[in-house]
Amino acid sequence: AEPVLDAHGQSRRAAAHRLDALGDELATRIPGIGLGVRRLHDIGRSGWWTLIAFTVIGLIPLIYWACQPGERSENRFGPDVEQGR
């Protein structure tokens, strides 16, 4: 028996696989963005800086900033959560 195809010539199994892959992508991408924003806040930068990743060349400063130690005092985003450890 031939598989049932939709209007785009895709089988139902292929469509289900695409939805599953999209769910996996969102399940990892959204928390990853949140972690990146928190890391930028640790060094006193705005979370909006994550948008420069879309320029590809913007990945260079993001990687550099990710390697920097966090501020050891309170900044505009709140207190140092590592203080006292």
N, C-alpha and C positions, 0 to 999 in steps of 0.2 A: 504494500500500500504506500502510495506517495504521501509525503507530509503535507499538512494543510498550510498553505502560504497566505500571508496577509497581502495588502495592496502593494507593498514594497518588495515582495518576493522573499520575505523572511519567514522562517518557521516560528511557531510559538515557542519552541525551546530556545531559539536564538534571542527572541524578544525577552524571555524570562532571564536569560543569562545577562543581557544588557542591563536590565533593571537591577539584578543582583550586583553587578559590577558598579553601577551608579551608587547603590546603597553603601557598598564597601568604600568607595571613594569619598562620599560625604561623611561616613563614620570616622574616617581618619583625617580628612582635610580640615574639617571644622575645628576639632580639638587642637590640631597642629597650628592653626592660625591663632587660636586663643593662647597657646603656649608661647608663640612668637611675640604676641602683644605683651604678655606678662614679662617676658625677658627684656623687651625694649623698655618697659616701665622700670625694671630693675636698674637700668643704666641711665634713667632720667629722660628717656626719649618718648615721644608720642607713639601710640600704636599705629597711627596712620602711616608711619614709615614702612609698614609691611607692604604697602601698595607698590613700592619701588621694585619689588620682586618681579612685577609684570614687565619691567623693562629689560630683564635678564642681566644687564650690566649692573643693575641695582642689587644683585645678589652679593656682589663683592663687599659693599659696606655692611650689608646685613650679616654676612659671615664674620666680618671683622668685629662688629658690635657684639655678636653672640659670644665671641671669645673674650670679651672684656669682663673684668670683675664688676659686680654690682656695686652701687653706691652703699657705703657703710653708714649712712645717716638717712633721716627722713627726707624724701623728695616730694614733689607736688602730687605724686601718685599714692603716697602713704608712707608708713614707717618701714624700716628694714626688717623683713620677716626673719632673716637669718641672725639678727642681733641677739646676743645672749647665748649662742650655741658654743 
